[in-house]
């Protein structure tokens, strides 16, 4: 398997809690039965199958083209799970819209039961975050949280790289992610 490439922005001296969504290569499709005229926008998708907030795409909605995204070329929306049949898209205001139809599209999460992980940051210093030392936390199906302390992030220097390796429950070791560590100065938007 070719690991995904994702740069990791870090502000030295700050605590970082970075979620990773580990996705299967297949897509799931669920019909949207109701697009509410609400703010934020709520979708009724009976038995959508999502267990947590999750990256999704929407295809084929009539009368609101901004909701539609090409899953192979456009970024996802982050859907907030309300219940087993309701999702919320906070970035949309559905008041006054008369949209209908469409499909919810997502990649299901990887089963992380029995999985261990190691994220290694290499630069002048080497930092290992693992599921054993609390630097990686499995939060659910497909959900991995990286926890980098302020002391650890202060050790990171320009030119650092990282790898995320997973040991699956059957013993297979997979390099899931790799990338450059991007040093950021922080600050406000605007």
C-alpha positions in Angstrom: 0.0 0.0 0.0 1.3 3.5 -0.9 1.0 5.7 2.2 -1.0 8.9 1.9 1.0 12.1 1.9 -0.2 14.8 4.3 1.9 17.7 5.6 1.5 18.3 9.4 1.5 21.9 10.6 2.9 22.4 14.1 3.4 25.5 16.2 6.5 24.8 18.4 5.8 25.1 22.1 2.0 24.5 21.7 0.0 21.4 22.5 -1.5 19.8 19.4 -4.4 17.5 19.3 -4.7 16.5 15.6 -7.5 14.1 14.5 -6.9 11.7 11.7 -9.7 9.9 9.8 -8.5 6.5 8.5 -10.7 5.7 5.6 -11.3 2.5 3.5 -10.8 2.8 -0.2 -14.5 2.1 -1.1 -17.4 4.5 -1.1 -20.8 4.1 0.7 -23.9 5.7 -0.8 -27.0 6.6 1.2 -30.1 8.3 -0.2 -31.0 11.7 1.3 -34.7 11.7 2.2 -35.1 15.2 3.5 -33.0 18.4 3.1 -34.4 20.7 5.9 -34.9 24.4 5.5 -32.8 25.0 8.6 -29.7 26.9 9.8 -27.4 25.1 10.1 -28.5 22.7 7.4 -29.8 19.3 8.5 -30.1 16.2 6.3 -32.3 13.2 7.0 -30.5 10.1 5.8 -32.2 7.0 7.3 -29.6 4.6 8.7 -26.7 6.6 7.4 -24.2 4.3 9.1 -21.9 7.0 10.6 -20.9 6.5 14.2 -19.3 10.0 14.7 -18.7 13.3 12.9 -17.4 12.3 9.5 -16.0 13.6 6.1 -18.8 13.3 3.5 -19.6 14.3 -0.1 -23.1 15.0 -1.5 -24.1 14.2 -5.0 -27.2 14.7 -7.2 -29.1 17.3 -5.1 -31.7 19.2 -7.1 -32.2 22.9 -6.8 -29.0 23.6 -4.7 -25.9 23.0 -6.7 -23.5 24.2 -4.0 -24.3 21.1 -2.0 -23.0 18.8 -4.7 -19.3 17.8 -4.6 -17.2 15.6 -6.9 -15.8 13.0 -4.4 -12.7 12.4 -6.6 -11.8 16.1 -7.2 -13.3 18.3 -4.5 -12.8 18.5 -0.7 -15.3 16.9 1.6 -17.8 18.5 4.0 -17.5 17.6 7.7 -20.9 16.2 8.7 -21.9 16.4 12.4 -23.7 13.3 13.5 -26.9 14.2 15.3 -28.5 10.7 15.5 -28.8 7.5 13.4 -30.8 9.3 10.7 -29.8 13.0 11.0 -26.6 14.8 10.0 -25.8 18.5 10.2 -23.6 20.6 7.8 -22.7 23.7 9.8 -21.3 25.6 6.8 -24.7 25.8 5.1 -27.9 27.8 5.8 -30.9 26.0 4.3 -33.4 28.7 5.1 -35.4 29.6 2.0 -33.9 26.7 0.0 -36.1 24.1 -1.7 -33.5 21.4 -2.4 -34.4 17.7 -2.7 -32.9 14.3 -3.5 -29.3 13.4 -3.7 -27.0 10.9 -2.1 -24.7 11.1 0.9 -21.3 9.6 0.0 -18.5 8.7 2.3 -15.7 6.3 2.8 -16.3 4.0 5.9 -13.7 4.0 8.6 -11.0 1.4 9.1 -11.7 -1.0 11.9 -9.1 -0.2 14.5 -10.0 -2.9 17.0 -6.7 -4.6 18.1 -4.6 -2.0 16.1 -1.5 -0.3 17.5 0.1 2.7 16.0 3.3 4.7 16.0 3.8 8.2 14.6 7.5 9.1 14.4 8.7 12.7 13.9 12.3 12.9 12.6 14.4 16.0 12.7 17.2 17.0 15.0 15.2 15.2 17.7 13.1 12.0 17.2 9.7 12.0 18.8 7.7 8.8 19.0 3.9 9.0 19.7 2.3 5.6 20.2 -1.0 4.0 21.3 1.0 2.7 24.2 2.4 6.0 25.4 -0.8 8.0 24.9 0.6 10.0 22.0 -1.9 8.3 19.7 -5.5 7.6 20.9 -7.9 5.4 19.1 -11.3 7.2 19.5 -13.5 4.9 17.4 -13.8 3.2 14.0 -11.4 5.1 11.7 -10.7 7.8 14.3 -7.1 8.3 15.6 -6.1 11.3 17.7 -2.5 12.5 17.8 -1.6 14.2 21.1 1.7 16.2 20.9 2.6 18.0 24.2 4.0 21.5 24.3 7.4 20.1 25.4 7.5 17.7 22.5 6.5 20.3 19.9 9.2 22.7 21.1 11.8 20.1 20.0 10.6 20.1 16.4 12.9 21.9 13.9 12.5 23.0 10.3 13.0 20.1 7.8 11.4 17.5 10.1 9.3 14.7 8.6 6.9 12.2 10.0 5.5 8.7 9.3 2.4 7.0 10.8 2.7 3.2 10.9 -0.2 0.9 12.0 0.2 -2.7 13.2 -3.1 -4.3 12.2 -4.8 -7.0 14.4 -3.4 -9.7 12.1 0.2 -8.5 12.6 0.6 -6.7 9.2 2.5 -3.4 9.5 1.2 -0.6 7.2 2.7 2.8 6.6 -0.5 4.8 6.5 0.7 8.4 6.3 3.9 10.3 5.7 4.8 13.9 5.2 6.7 17.0 6.1 6.3 18.8 9.4 5.5 22.4 8.6 6.6 24.9 11.2 3.9 27.5 11.8 4.2 30.7 13.8 0.5 30.7 14.9 -1.5 33.9 15.1 -5.0 35.0 14.1 -6.9 34.8 10.9 -7.4 37.9 9.0 
